[in-house]
Amino acid sequence: MKIFLDTLGCKINQYETQALREQILASGGEITGDLGKADYYILNSCVVTKTAEKSSLHKIRKARRNNPGIKVVVTGCLAEFPAMALELAHVELVIRNSEKNNLVSALGLGRGKKELEVSGLFGHRRAFLKIEDGCENSCAYCIVPSTRGQVRSRELPAVVREAERLASNGYAEIVLTGINLGAYGKDFAGEGGLEEVITGIIGIKGLGRLRLSSIEPEYITAKLLDIIAKSKGKVCPHLHIPLQSGDDSVLRLMNRRYDPDVFVGKLEMAKKKIKDISITTDIIVGFPGETEKMFENSLFFMKQQKFLKVHVFSYSDRTGTKAAEMANKVPEAEKESRYLKMLLASELAGKEFTKTFTGKELEILVEGIERRKNKSIRGFSANYIKVNIKDGTAQDIGKIVKVKLERVEKENYGVKV
């Protein structure tokens, strides 16, 4: 049985696709990169935005068009709306997120596992490690709680064993991931949160460094920041903290759990405790009820915070969310205008932040060859600055090397120390 695996969306989806890959191979299946020769097309889908939903549906149609005899299997968040997936012709199976661990059984390849786990990440130099699933927040724009369910945390011993396996398999960096990462452990009866996971992993032999994926502002605590600061570089000085808007009124409409002043307080505490820390974030523009003044407030707030990078999203309705029922929708043309303004300003702000590291040494995990014209070796620093290494070689790929940042232009350039 030849299977073509495809993935859209978050780090959790990428992790789970890798777990499926390993289960399929262990059960005697064959993974192919040639869609035309595949018996099955498995899509681990995403519907977090309207664009992601369209991409998921497009991929299904394209697979069937390119291989009329192929059997299509849909999993991921589109599978939480099976009627939508089954509207497409020739969808063989719809596997919900909670049933992913039994997908190999549904294919007739053997028994599934109690939980998904990985030994690596195909095509990547850093490995993702899922420690939590689900979210119980009620953000007005977000469909994720209905597609991923309540918070479910993995037991710490299983997490540590998987981290040990990843480190022994040569992954210099592990990224802790979760749908709501900071909520890890809230479903446990006793003590044990994200801080305990970090403490349990950073001493693993062979581990170069540990990175946290997206974490909500409420979980940025002095305890967490102290652990990062005292890890002596084992935990990357980089946090991705979703802002969503820099305007207090919009944050209330979104049902976020903080105001701009609270968010600034979290950032100031992080910058005070952790040397050379970088902050990345998410911002939504064009949320229902967002006036021009509110947008300008958000834009001004973003510029003040000196984010390394901002993932800018144009708001889109998600059926079943509170925001989808709200009045005062922002016209599409205006949303596009605000998106471009925020994106451009955030890129300029990111360059200004990066320039503060000119002439400094950075520890770069070398990930591969830049696909653009210069074809240089490139990677990311501990604080997530992307650098093209002018004298890098293929032998550096997968290793952490010291690089002096020389120039910050459209791209960032450095040389090995």
C-alpha positions in Angstrom: 0.0 0.0 0.0 1.5 3.3 -1.1 0.5 6.4 0.8 1.0 10.1 0.1 0.9 12.2 3.3 0.1 15.9 3.2 -0.2 18.5 6.0 -1.5 22.0 6.5 -1.5 24.1 9.6 0.2 24.2 13.0 3.2 22.5 14.5 0.8 20.1 16.2 -0.4 18.9 12.8 3.2 18.6 11.6 4.0 16.5 14.7 1.0 14.3 14.2 1.7 13.7 10.5 5.2 12.6 11.5 3.7 10.2 14.0 1.3 8.8 11.3 4.3 8.4 9.0 6.2 6.4 11.5 3.1 4.2 12.3 2.5 3.5 8.6 6.1 2.5 8.0 6.2 0.3 11.1 3.0 -1.4 9.9 4.3 -2.3 6.5 2.9 0.6 4.5 5.0 2.6 2.0 5.2 6.4 2.0 5.6 7.9 -1.5 6.3 11.4 -2.7 4.7 10.6 -6.1 0.9 11.3 -5.9 0.4 9.6 -9.2 1.6 6.3 -7.8 -0.2 6.5 -4.4 -3.1 4.3 -3.4 -4.1 6.6 -0.6 -3.9 10.4 -0.2 -4.0 11.4 3.5 -4.5 15.1 4.3 -4.0 16.3 7.8 -6.1 19.4 7.3 -6.5 22.9 8.9 -9.5 25.2 9.1 -8.3 27.9 11.6 -8.8 30.6 8.9 -11.0 30.7 5.8 -7.8 30.6 3.7 -6.7 27.4 5.5 -10.1 25.8 4.9 -10.0 26.7 1.2 -6.5 25.3 0.9 -7.6 22.0 2.6 -10.5 21.6 0.2 -8.3 22.6 -2.8 -5.7 20.0 -1.9 -8.4 17.2 -1.8 -9.8 18.2 -5.2 -6.3 18.4 -6.6 -5.2 15.0 -5.4 -8.3 13.4 -7.0 -7.8 15.3 -10.2 -4.1 14.3 -10.5 -4.9 10.6 -9.6 -8.5 9.7 -10.3 -8.2 6.3 -8.7 -6.7 7.5 -5.4 -8.5 7.0 -2.2 -8.8 10.1 -0.1 -8.5 10.2 3.7 -9.2 13.4 5.6 -8.0 14.0 9.1 -7.2 17.1 11.1 -9.6 19.9 11.9 -11.6 19.7 8.7 -12.5 16.2 9.8 -14.3 17.8 12.8 -16.9 18.9 10.2 -17.3 15.5 8.4 -20.3 16.7 6.3 -18.0 19.4 4.8 -15.4 16.8 3.9 -17.8 14.3 2.6 -19.4 16.8 0.2 -16.3 16.3 -1.9 -16.4 13.3 -4.2 -14.4 10.2 -3.4 -13.5 10.9 0.2 -12.9 7.4 1.5 -12.5 8.1 5.2 -12.9 10.9 7.6 -10.8 10.5 10.8 -11.4 12.9 13.6 -8.5 14.4 15.6 -9.4 12.1 18.6 -9.1 9.1 16.3 -5.8 9.8 14.6 -3.9 7.3 16.7 -6.1 4.6 15.1 -5.8 5.8 11.5 -3.5 2.9 10.6 -6.2 0.5 11.8 -8.7 2.2 9.6 -6.4 1.6 6.6 -6.1 -2.1 7.5 -2.4 -1.9 8.4 -2.6 -3.1 11.9 -3.3 -1.7 15.4 -3.0 1.9 16.3 -1.3 3.2 19.5 -2.6 4.6 22.7 -1.1 8.0 21.9 0.9 9.5 19.0 4.6 9.8 19.4 7.6 10.4 17.2 11.3 9.7 16.9 12.1 12.7 14.6 10.6 15.1 12.1 11.0 14.2 8.5 12.8 17.0 6.5 13.5 19.1 9.5 16.6 19.8 11.6 14.6 20.7 14.8 12.1 18.3 16.2 8.6 19.1 17.6 7.4 17.5 20.8 3.7 17.6 21.5 3.0 17.7 25.2 -0.6 19.0 25.2 -3.8 19.1 23.1 -7.0 21.1 23.4 -8.0 24.6 24.5 -10.7 25.9 26.8 -10.4 29.6 26.1 -13.3 31.3 24.5 -11.7 33.8 22.1 -14.5 35.2 20.0 -12.8 34.6 16.7 -11.4 31.1 17.3 -12.7 27.7 16.1 -10.0 25.7 17.8 -11.8 24.7 21.0 -14.5 23.1 18.9 -12.0 21.2 16.8 -9.5 20.2 19.5 -11.6 19.9 22.6 -10.6 20.2 26.2 -7.1 20.4 27.5 -5.4 17.0 27.6 -1.8 16.8 28.9 0.7 14.0 28.3 2.2 12.3 31.3 5.6 13.8 32.1 7.6 10.5 32.0 6.3 9.8 28.4 7.3 13.4 27.4 10.8 13.0 28.9 11.3 9.6 27.2 10.4 11.0 23.8 12.7 14.0 24.3 15.5 11.6 25.2 14.8 9.7 22.0 14.8 12.8 19.9 18.1 14.0 21.4 19.7 10.6 20.8 18.6 10.7 17.2 20.6 13.8 16.7 18.1 16.6 17.0 20.0 19.6 18.5 16.8 21.5 19.2 13.5 20.4 20.4 10.4 22.6 20.2 7.7 22.0 22.9 4.3 22.3 21.2 0.7 22.3 22.3 -2.6 23.8 21.2 -2.5 25.8 24.4 1.0 25.1 25.6 0.9 27.0 28.8 -2.2 25.1 30.0 -0.1 21.9 30.3 -1.0 20.1 33.5 -4.2 21.9 34.3 -6.1 18.6 33.8 -3.8 16.8 36.3 -5.1 16.5 39.9 -1.8 17.4 41.5 1.2 19.7 40.8 3.0 19.7 37.5 2.9 22.3 34.8 5.0 23.5 31.9 7.8 24.5 34.2 8.2 20.9 35.4 8.3 19.7 31.8 11.2 22.1 31.0 13.1 21.1 34.2 12.6 17.5 33.3 14.0 17.9 29.8 16.9 20.4 29.9 19.3 18.0 31.5 19.0 15.4 28.8 22.3 14.3 27.4 22.9 15.4 23.8 20.2 18.1 23.8 21.5 21.3 22.4 18.6 23.5 23.3 14.9 23.6 24.0 12.4 26.1 22.5 8.8 26.9 23.5 6.2 27.4 20.8 3.3 29.8 21.2 2.3 30.6 24.8 -0.6 32.8 25.9 0.2 35.9 28.0 -1.5 34.6 31.2 1.2 31.8 31.4 4.1 34.2 31.3 5.0 34.0 34.9 8.1 35.0 37.0 8.6 31.3 37.7 8.7 30.3 34.0 11.0 33.3 33.1 13.4 32.4 36.0 13.7 28.9 34.7 14.5 30.1 31.2 17.0 32.7 32.6 18.8 30.2 34.8 19.0 27.5 32.1 22.3 29.0 30.8 21.0 29.0 27.2 19.5 25.5 27.3 16.0 27.2 26.9 16.0 29.5 23.9 15.6 33.3 24.8 12.6 33.6 22.5 8.9 33.6 23.3 6.0 33.7 20.9 3.2 35.5 22.8 0.0 36.1 20.8 -1.2 39.7 21.1 -4.0 39.7 18.6 -4.7 43.5 19.0 -3.0 46.4 20.7 -6.4 48.1 21.3 -8.2 47.5 24.6 -11.7 47.7 23.0 -10.9 45.2 20.4 -9.3 42.9 22.9 -12.5 43.0 24.9 -14.6 42.2 21.8 -12.2 39.3 21.1 -12.8 38.0 24.7 -9.0 38.0 25.4 -7.9 37.8 29.0 -5.7 40.9 29.3 -5.4 44.5 28.2 -2.5 46.2 26.5 -1.0 47.3 29.9 -1.0 43.8 31.2 0.7 42.6 28.0 3.4 45.2 28.2 4.0 44.2 31.8 4.6 40.6 30.7 7.1 41.7 28.0 8.9 44.1 30.4 9.3 41.3 32.9 10.6 38.9 30.3 13.1 41.4 28.9 14.3 42.3 32.4 14.9 38.6 33.4 16.2 37.1 30.1 19.2 38.5 28.3 18.8 39.1 24.5 15.3 37.7 24.5 13.2 38.2 21.4 9.4 38.3 21.2 7.3 37.3 18.3 3.5 37.6 18.1 0.3 37.3 16.2 -2.0 40.2 15.3 -5.5 40.1 13.7 -6.6 43.1 11.7 -10.1 43.9 10.6 -11.9 42.2 13.5 -15.7 43.1 13.6 -16.1 46.5 15.2 -12.5 47.5 14.7 -12.6 51.2 13.7 -9.8 53.0 12.0 -8.8 54.6 15.3 -8.7 51.2 17.0 -6.5 49.9 14.2 -4.2 52.8 14.5 -3.9 52.1 18.3 -3.0 48.5 17.5 -0.4 49.6 14.9 1.1 52.1 17.3 1.3 49.6 20.1 3.0 47.1 17.8 5.7 49.6 16.8 6.4 50.3 20.5 7.1 46.7 21.5 10.0 46.0 19.1 8.8 42.5 18.1 11.2 40.4 16.1 8.4 39.2 13.9 4.6 39.6 13.7 2.4 37.0 12.1 -0.4 39.3 10.7 -3.8 37.8 9.9 -6.8 39.4 8.2 -9.9 38.5 10.2 -12.2 35.9 8.6 -15.5 34.5 9.9 -15.4 31.0 11.3 -18.8 29.4 11.5 -19.8 28.7 15.1 -17.7 31.4 16.7 -19.1 34.5 18.5 -17.3 36.8 16.1 -19.1 35.3 13.1 -22.4 36.6 14.5 -21.1 40.1 15.3 -22.2 43.2 13.5 -20.0 46.0 12.1 -17.9 43.8 9.8 -14.9 45.6 8.3 -15.1 45.7 4.4 -12.7 43.3 2.7 -10.8 46.2 0.9 -10.3 47.9 4.3 -9.1 44.7 5.9 -6.5 44.3 3.1 -5.3 47.8 3.5 -4.9 47.4 7.3 -3.1 44.0 6.7 -0.6 45.6 4.4 0.1 48.5 6.7 0.6 46.3 9.7 2.7 43.8 7.8 5.1 46.5 6.4 5.4 48.3 9.8 6.1 45.0 11.6 8.8 44.1 9.1 10.5 47.4 9.6 10.3 47.0 13.4 11.7 43.5 13.2 14.7 44.8 11.2 15.4 47.5 13.8 15.4 44.9 16.5 17.7 42.6 14.6 20.2 45.4 13.9 20.8 45.6 17.7 22.7 42.3 17.3 25.0 43.5 14.6 28.6 42.6 15.5 27.4 40.1 18.2 27.9 36.3 18.3 24.8 34.2 17.8 24.4 30.4 18.2 22.8 29.3 14.9 21.1 25.9 14.4 22.1 25.4 10.7 19.0 24.0 9.0 19.9 23.9 5.3 20.5 25.7 2.1 18.6 28.9 1.4 16.3 28.3 -1.6 16.6 31.8 -2.9 19.1 33.1 -5.3 22.1 33.2 -3.0 21.8 29.5 -2.1 23.7 30.2 1.1 23.7 28.0 4.3 21.1 29.4 6.7 19.7 28.8 10.1 18.1 30.4 13.2 19.7 31.8 16.3 18.5 30.8 19.8 16.5 34.0 19.8 15.1 33.1 16.4 17.0 35.5 14.1 17.3 34.0 10.7 20.9 34.3 9.4 22.5 33.4 6.1 26.0 32.1 6.9 28.4 33.3 4.1 31.1 30.7 4.9 28.8 28.0 6.0 29.1 24.5 4.5 26.8 21.5 4.0 28.8 19.8 6.9 27.4 22.4 9.3 23.7 21.4 8.6 22.1 20.0 11.8 24.7 21.5 14.0 24.7 24.6 16.3 27.6 26.9 15.2 28.7 30.3 16.5 28.2 33.1 13.9 29.0 36.8 14.0 26.1 38.8 12.6 27.6 41.3 10.0 24.8 42.8 8.0 21.1 43.3 8.4 19.5 44.1 5.1 16.6 42.4 3.3 18.3 39.2 4.5 20.7 38.9 7.5 24.3 37.8 6.9 27.0 36.5 9.2 30.3 34.5 9.3 31.3 31.7 11.5 33.4 32.6 14.5 
